[in-house]
Each structure stands twice: as structure tokens, then as C-alpha cells.
Amino acid sequence: AAMSRPRSVSDRRVFEALRGTIGAAGPAGWTLRQVADRAGLSPPTLVQRFGSKRALLAAYLDDLADRAADAFPPGEPDDDPLDRLHAALLDDLGGAEADPASVGHWLALRQIAAADPELRLRVRRAARRRRKAIRKLLNEAVVAGQLRRSTRVRRLARAVEVTAEGAAAGWTIHRTRSLRQSLRREIQRVLGPWLRR
């Protein structure tokens, strides 16, 4: 049988183009043509590969769930778990260079997807894996002596997840500090009662 030609543009590159397009155009305003242009594909090729906007979004959310734990990579033994937590939460929202519009669009996309029963399952799977990764880093912080041994890690992980989303949403409106500063300040407030002095 003839071997199929390798794809010149990977799915990962398409997904990165989709995220960039949604960040620029918004979760309701993006088009397949914009994604194709950003990824370096022809629109018909993109349609042939994914089928529709909704199918592309579903594939992207599946990939996001598969890679949720990768956003919180294991560090070296002497790395600071809480510093890694702050960095991972910032990266999940687009990184230090993210602008308020793109962060707002990204948060809005999650809400729009959550209103669709099928897409909501994908969003929830990614959120659960993200929360599990947060929990792992908090457990490492307990072992490293940064957090008290009595820390309710499961409960704290939920609070960190919700606080990060809320801090990002607030930052898109107030913008008094950088995203990094706003996120770190709010997360530190949540961690505060559990920090070892």
C-alpha cells in the first residue's frame, strides 16, 4: 500500500493558530479562514481535516485536556514548587505577554464551550486534569516545607483554580498591575493561611 504523505502542518500548529485567532478575534468572531491563514494552510485543507468550526474546537479542547498536566511540568528536586505553581498558572492564561483582550477572549471561550453539553465535557476534563496538577504541586510544597503539614490540599487546589480564573477576569477590567503581579498577589492571599512562617 502506498504510504500517506506526512502532514506539512501539524495538528498542534493548527491548535496554536486557533488559540491565537480566538485571542485576537474573540470566541464568537473567529473563522476557519483566519485559522487556516495563521497556520499556513488553505481553508479547504483545514475543513477536510476537521470538518467544521465546532469539530475543530472539539479537537482543540481534547488536545487541551490531554496536555493539561503538561502545563505543570515536573521540576528539578531543588525547584521551588510554589514558584512553579505561579509560573504554570500564568502560562495557562497565555503567559506574561498576554494582553487583556486575549485573556478575556480565552476566558469567554471556556464559558461558551461550557454552555454546549458535548463541549462542556471536554472543558471539564481539562479543568479536572489542571486541578489535579495544581494539587500535585501543592503536595510538593507541603513536602518541601513551604506549606503546613495540616494543609487541606484538595480544598486548597480548588480555591487556587477558582482564584486564578477570577484574578484573570478582574485583571482584564482593572489592569492596575501586570497579569503576573495580579495573579501572584491573589494566589498568595489564598495560600497565606497555609504558608509556614
C-alpha positions in Angstrom: 0.0 0.0 0.0 1.2 3.5 -0.7 2.4 5.4 2.3 0.5 8.6 3.1 2.5 11.8 2.9 3.3 13.4 6.3 1.3 16.5 7.1 3.3 19.6 6.5 1.3 21.4 9.2 0.8 19.5 12.5 -2.5 19.5 14.4 -0.6 21.2 17.3 0.3 24.1 15.0 -3.4 24.3 13.9 -4.4 24.4 17.6 -1.9 27.1 18.4 -3.3 29.1 15.4 -6.8 28.6 16.7 -5.9 29.9 20.2 -4.1 32.9 18.6 -7.1 33.6 16.3 -9.6 33.3 19.2 -7.4 35.6 21.3 -7.5 38.2 18.5 -11.0 37.9 17.1 -12.9 36.6 20.1 -14.7 33.3 20.8 -17.7 34.3 18.6 -15.9 36.2 15.8 -13.2 33.8 14.6 -13.4 32.0 11.2 -11.8 28.9 9.7 -10.2 31.1 7.1 -8.4 33.1 9.8 -7.1 29.9 11.5 -6.0 28.5 8.2 -4.1 31.7 7.3 -2.4 31.8 10.7 -1.5 28.1 10.5 -0.2 28.3 6.9 -2.9 26.0 5.4 -5.6 26.5 2.8 -9.1 26.8 4.2 -10.3 23.6 2.2 -7.4 21.6 3.7 -8.4 22.7 7.2 -12.1 21.8 6.5 -11.1 18.5 5.1 -9.0 17.7 8.2 -11.5 18.9 10.9 -14.9 19.3 9.1 -16.3 22.4 10.8 -15.6 25.1 13.4 -17.3 23.1 16.1 -15.3 20.0 15.3 -12.1 21.9 15.2 -12.9 23.5 18.6 -13.8 20.0 20.0 -10.5 18.6 18.8 -8.6 21.6 20.3 -10.4 21.1 23.7 -9.5 17.3 23.6 -5.9 18.3 23.0 -6.0 20.8 25.8 -7.3 18.1 28.2 -4.6 15.7 27.1 -1.9 18.3 27.7 -3.4 19.9 30.9 -0.9 18.2 33.2 2.0 19.1 30.8 1.3 22.8 31.7 2.6 21.9 35.2 5.8 20.0 34.3 7.8 18.2 37.0 10.8 20.3 38.2 14.2 19.5 39.5 14.4 18.3 43.1 15.5 21.7 44.4 13.0 23.7 42.4 10.5 25.8 44.3 7.0 24.1 44.0 5.1 27.4 44.6 7.2 29.3 42.1 6.4 26.6 39.6 2.7 26.8 40.5 2.7 30.6 39.9 4.5 30.2 36.5 2.2 27.4 35.4 -1.0 29.3 36.2 0.4 32.3 34.3 1.3 30.2 31.3 -2.2 28.6 31.3 -3.7 32.1 30.8 -1.3 32.9 27.9 1.9 33.9 29.7 3.4 37.2 30.8 3.0 38.8 27.4 -0.8 38.1 27.1 -2.9 41.2 26.6 -6.2 41.8 28.4 -8.3 41.2 25.2 -6.8 37.8 24.5 -7.1 36.7 28.2 -10.7 37.9 28.2 -11.5 36.0 25.0 -9.9 32.9 26.3 -12.0 33.0 29.5 -15.1 33.7 27.4 -14.4 30.7 25.2 -14.4 28.4 28.2 -17.8 29.9 29.2 -19.2 29.5 25.7 -17.9 25.9 25.4 -19.4 25.1 28.9 -22.8 26.0 27.6 -22.6 23.3 25.0 -23.3 19.9 26.6 -20.8 18.0 24.5 -18.0 20.6 24.6 -18.6 21.1 28.4 -17.4 17.5 29.0 -14.2 18.4 27.2 -13.7 21.7 29.2 -14.4 19.8 32.4 -11.9 17.1 31.6 -9.2 19.7 31.0 -10.2 21.5 34.2 -10.1 18.3 36.3 -6.6 17.5 35.0 -5.4 21.0 35.6 -6.8 20.9 39.2 -5.0 17.5 39.7 -1.8 19.1 38.6 -2.3 22.0 41.0 -2.9 19.5 43.8 0.4 17.7 42.9 2.4 20.9 43.2 0.7 21.8 46.5 1.6 18.4 47.8 5.2 19.0 46.7 5.1 22.4 48.6 4.0 20.5 51.8 6.9 18.0 51.4 9.3 20.9 50.7 8.2 22.6 53.9 6.6 25.6 52.2 3.1 24.8 53.3 1.9 23.4 56.7 1.6 19.7 57.0 -2.0 20.3 58.1 -2.8 21.9 54.7 -6.1 20.7 53.2 -4.5 20.2 49.8 -7.6 19.1 47.9 -9.7 22.0 49.1 -6.8 24.5 48.6 -6.3 23.3 45.0 -10.0 24.1 44.2 -9.5 27.6 45.8 -6.3 28.2 43.7 -8.0 27.2 40.5 -11.1 29.5 41.1 -8.9 32.3 42.3 -6.7 32.2 39.2 -9.7 32.4 36.9 -11.2 35.3 39.0 -7.9 37.2 39.2 -7.5 36.9 35.4 -11.1 38.1 34.8 -10.5 41.0 37.2 -7.2 41.9 35.5 -8.9 42.3 32.1 -11.1 45.0 33.6 -8.9 46.8 36.2 -5.4 46.4 34.6 -3.7 48.2 37.5 -0.8 45.7 37.6 0.7 43.2 35.1 -1.1 39.8 34.8 1.8 38.2 36.5 1.6 40.6 39.5 -2.2 40.4 39.8 -2.2 36.6 39.6 0.6 36.2 42.1 -0.9 38.6 44.6 -4.3 36.8 44.6 -2.9 33.3 44.8 -0.6 34.3 47.7 -3.6 35.5 49.6 -5.3 32.1 49.2 -2.1 30.3 50.1 -1.3 32.7 53.0 -3.1 30.9 55.9 -1.3 27.6 55.0 2.2 29.0 54.5 4.9 28.1 57.0 6.3 31.2 58.5 
